[in-house]
Amino acid sequence: MMRTFEMKPKRGILPRIPLFLSLILLLALILGYTDQGPANLGAEIVEERTLTSKTFDNGDGTFTLEAHGGHIHYVDEATGKLKECNTTLIDMGDKWIQTKASYHCEIPKYADRDFAFIDVFEDKNQTVVMRPLAERVLGEIDNSDGWANKRVLYRNAYGKGLHLRVTAGNVGLFKEIIIENKPEPLMDLSFDFEISLPSEKHVYVADIGSQPSMRQVDLANFTVTGNRQILISRGATEKTAFTHIRKIRIWDSDYNAIDGLAQFYKKGSNLYFRKIVPKEFLATATYPVYTDDIASFYTGLGDGYVAGGAAANNWDLAHDLLTGQI
């Protein structure tokens, strides 16, 4: 379920949430309350929708605001109206697609093909393509943790017990490596991807820590660590609307977590990045271990509706709420 709040706003004016109510909402997210929205509410006032909220008329002079930490609506390109996000994957034969969020995506049937993230939020219209340097493994729909028909699993894509899992969330395309067992012998594990960024765009690295900063970079020989994430702008003077490659996280099944490391490098004219999971973490981890990278259209909270319960591989809980991404 979701926490909701009763208030009496004027019609046509979206109520503001006081700080203490925001803290209650955050607590609800941390506790993992889930669902595709609350039940037994009155009629939704559709014109009051925002990207992250709904408002309901309780029929007694009061209203209920249902607020979320991420997008639950997107702007429909044809009508300009806000519609409910629905990232259910559509089977196109050689790939799955989704187009009902503030981004579109293409997920191939085989692990060694191109994964496309198309950022259409705020008219950015730019595409990031990643191709895992993985085995030619056929993907299968994975309905775990409440992600029914929104997640694809490629078993053993990077070797025995090293799976690739891709999830179409409301706010981004999540690509996880799942490490089933401690490597023998114990060693760092690395996972490589070829990456294609929008042409003629400007790339920045942002530090989202206690002292935020941003600077333009050349990714040809660059390492991303800690609170850093990659920002892709629409042009030289645009520094407010970005496509995001969020910071990489590594966590285990007991919620122990560290910041990940990604090394960008070039071979010929092609750009790659390598995710590294250090042996020091693997030595004491509770398995399975997970590591992710997320292509997103904004740096927001969680993924709108919090899916699943308190399972160790719940992405929203493990990545956002327990690792400081909020």
Long-range contacts (C-beta under 8 A, 24 or more apart in sequence): 1-33, 1-34, 1-35, 1-38, 1-39, 2-28, 2-33, 2-35, 2-37, 2-38, 2-66, 2-68, 2-305, 3-28, 3-33, 4-38, 4-41, 4-56, 4-64, 4-65, 4-66, 5-64, 5-65, 5-67, 6-58, 6-62, 6-63, 6-64, 7-62, 7-63, 7-65, 8-61, 8-62, 8-63, 9-55, 9-63, 11-45, 12-47, 12-48, 14-48, 14-50, 14-53, 14-55, 14-65, 15-55, 15-63, 15-65, 17-65, 17-67, 25-67, 25-69, 26-69, 26-326, 29-69, 29-301, 29-302, 29-306, 29-316, 29-321, 30-317, 30-321, 32-306, 32-308, 32-309, 32-310, 32-314, 32-317, 33-306, 34-146, 34-305, 34-306, 34-307, 34-308, 34-309, 35-305, 36-305, 37-66, 37-72, 37-305, 38-66, 41-66, 49-73, 49-82, 50-82, 51-82, 51-102, 52-300, 52-304, 68-302, 68-304, 68-305, 69-300, 69-301, 69-302, 69-303, 69-304, 69-306, 69-320, 69-326, 70-170, 70-171, 70-300, 70-301, 70-302, 70-303, 70-304, 71-101, 71-102, 71-170, 71-171, 71-300, 71-304, 72-170, 72-304, 72-305, 74-100, 74-101, 74-102, 75-102, 77-120, 85-170, 85-304, 87-150, 87-168, 87-169, 87-170, 88-148, 88-149, 88-150, 89-141, 89-149, 89-150, 89-152, 89-168, 96-152, 98-150, 98-168, 101-168, 101-170, 101-171, 102-171, 102-297, 102-298, 103-172, 103-173, 103-295, 103-296, 103-297, 105-168, 105-173, 107-139, 107-152, 107-166, 107-168, 107-173, 108-139, 109-138, 109-139, 110-136, 110-137, 110-138, 110-139, 110-154, 111-135, 111-136, 111-137, 111-139, 111-154, 111-157, 111-164, 112-136, 112-137, 115-166, 115-173, 115-175, 117-172, 117-173, 117-243, 117-295, 119-243, 119-295, 119-297, 120-297, 121-241, 121-297, 121-298, 122-241, 122-297, 124-234, 124-241, 124-242, 124-243, 124-297, 126-198, 126-201, 126-232, 126-234, 126-243, 127-198, 128-195, 128-196, 128-197, 128-198, 128-232, 128-243, 128-245, 128-295, 129-195, 129-196, 130-175, 130-193, 130-194, 130-195, 130-196, 130-295, 131-193, 131-194, 131-195, 132-157, 132-158, 132-164, 132-191, 132-192, 132-193, 133-191, 133-192, 133-193, 133-194, 133-272, 134-158, 134-164, 135-159, 137-164, 139-166, 144-308, 144-311, 144-313, 145-307, 145-308, 145-309, 145-311, 145-313, 145-314, 145-315, 146-307, 146-308, 147-307, 147-308, 158-191, 162-189, 162-191, 167-315, 169-303, 169-304, 169-315, 170-303, 170-304, 170-305, 171-296, 171-297, 171-298, 171-300, 171-302, 171-303, 171-304, 172-244, 172-246, 172-294, 172-295, 172-296, 172-297, 172-303, 173-294, 173-295, 173-296, 174-292, 174-294, 174-315, 175-292, 175-293, 175-294, 175-295, 176-290, 176-291, 176-292, 176-315, 177-275, 177-277, 177-290, 177-291, 177-292, 178-288, 178-289, 178-290, 178-313, 179-277, 179-282, 179-287, 179-288, 179-289, 179-290, 179-291, 180-287, 180-288, 181-287, 181-288, 182-282, 182-283, 182-285, 182-287, 183-279, 183-282, 186-279, 186-282, 186-283, 187-279, 188-276, 188-277, 188-278, 188-279, 188-282, 189-276, 189-277, 189-279, 189-282, 190-274, 190-275, 190-276, 190-277, 191-274, 191-275, 191-277, 191-291, 192-272, 192-273, 192-274, 192-275, 193-272, 193-273, 193-274, 193-275, 194-270, 194-271, 194-272, 195-264, 195-271, 195-272, 195-273, 196-271, 197-232, 197-271, 198-232, 198-243, 201-232, 201-233, 201-234, 201-235, 202-232, 202-233, 202-235, 202-236, 202-238, 203-230, 203-231, 203-232, 203-233, 204-230, 204-231, 204-232, 204-233, 204-239, 204-242, 205-229, 205-230, 205-231, 206-230, 206-231, 208-247, 208-299, 214-239, 219-264, 219-271, 219-273, 220-264, 220-265, 220-266, 220-271, 221-264, 221-265, 221-266, 222-263, 222-264, 223-261, 223-262, 223-263, 223-264, 224-248, 224-261, 224-262, 224-263, 224-264, 225-259, 225-260, 225-261, 225-262, 226-259, 227-259, 229-299, 242-298, 243-295, 243-296, 243-297, 244-294, 244-295, 244-296, 244-297, 244-298, 244-299, 245-293, 245-294, 245-295, 245-296, 246-293, 246-294, 246-295, 246-296, 246-299, 246-325, 247-325, 248-275, 248-291, 248-292, 248-293, 249-291, 249-292, 249-318, 249-319, 249-323, 249-325, 250-277, 250-281, 250-289, 250-290, 250-291, 251-289, 251-290, 251-291, 251-318, 251-319, 251-322, 251-323, 252-281, 252-285, 252-286, 252-287, 252-288, 252-289, 252-290, 252-312, 253-285, 253-286, 253-287, 253-288, 253-289, 253-312, 253-313, 254-286, 254-312, 255-312, 255-318, 255-322, 256-281, 256-284, 256-285, 256-286, 257-318, 257-322, 257-323, 260-291, 260-293, 262-293, 288-312, 288-313, 290-318, 292-319, 294-319, 301-326, 302-326
